[in-house]
Amino acid sequence: MSPAYTMGIIRVITQEQAQVDAHGQLIEQWIPGVKTLSRCIPDQPEGVHDAGTKRAAAPKVAALAQELEQAGVDGIIVSCADDPGVLEARAAVRIPVVGAGESTASAAARFNGPVGVLGITPEAPPAFDRILGPQLLANVVPAGVKSTLDLQTPEGRASALKSVESLSAQGAQAIALACTGFATIGLAPELERAAGIPVLDAVQCEACTLLLELLRTRATAFGEPLRRPE
């Protein structure tokens, strides 16, 4: 039986294909019937973690989006909370494109009360400021973490746990993870236990956002627009 949808996943850290496939494999486990096709941009072994790496990534993301569209995917995820190249990709293809940052921030905005953001950059990615506005309590970078690779060390993991405890103590009602690297190491459940409040995993949020877009597109095609939940 053919899959209900095929999602194209664009990764922004250059690595071996086995690692590139990791987010897609998680999505396939979470959403039965969905298949994924993953690609990564070239020449960025440390991914996207500042303005320069984001600028460099944007045209590469748009080119990969075109490649994935030609390969027949139904929609595309840019699996990075900084949403590099999302606007460029939307201009380059005719299928839905979502970014991890805007997806996670939109999910966090549905909570009543302050939202803490845990990421890898001194300032929260643009989507979080834009969507959360005054609801954004604080953006915290775990001590010693400068890129997504640092989260994979025991020290980075321990620092992330201390950070969510601090955000909870400051009054956060939910925590949004502003780096998809947390999903790569499966840290969200552990962070949620440490914080005692909901912790939103960016890969889960991006997958659900794209799925809703695809369902909405299909419903509209049959003349029954899918309404957004109130």
Phi, psi and omega in degrees: 000135181287150180294153178298317179213151169244122181259131173272131181246124176254118177261147186246013171244122184289124185200177179294153186300328179300320177284324178302322183286351191301314182293320177298321179295321176298316181297320179295327176290322184282326187238097181302140177091348179266136173245156182231154175227115189250141176221156176232151180287152181274160167062030174224073185295341176255010175072215181242118182214007175199180185298321182294315180291331177291316178298318181295327184284329190307307181294331178292321178297315180299320179294319178293325177299317178297319179297316180292322177299317179295333178282351173099015178290157182273334180197168188230139173247129168265105191274067177207133185290347177275356179053044180294132175074007181297312180296319179296321179293320179298326179285340187264341183231170183249010179248163182298141175231127177234153177249154181295322182295308181295326180294315182289319179297320179295320177294319181293327182295343181282348177279145174276124178110177184295147179240128173269144179243130178243119183213205184235006180237147183302327175252143177300144176307150188309322183298329182289315175298316184294317187272320183276326180055228182294348178289342180285111183286309182194151173250123184238135173252126178303140181305131178085359182260121179241341177211171182300333180295329181293335180293341183275359177267154177303323180294318179295320179297314181295322179293322178296321179297318178296325183293318181289328175297321179294317179297320178296318180295333179282351177111010178297138176264346176201158178234128178256128179274116184263040174201127180287349178297336176297326178289323181303323181258007175061040188271342187305313180300321179292320177296321180296320178296320181292322184278329183075014178222165181300138175238121186267118179279128186294325181289321175298317181295317181293322180295316180294322179297314180293321179300317178298320178297319180292320176296320179296318179297317181293317180297319179296323180297332179265009175082014180232082182306135178279121181278143174290143177297141180284000000 
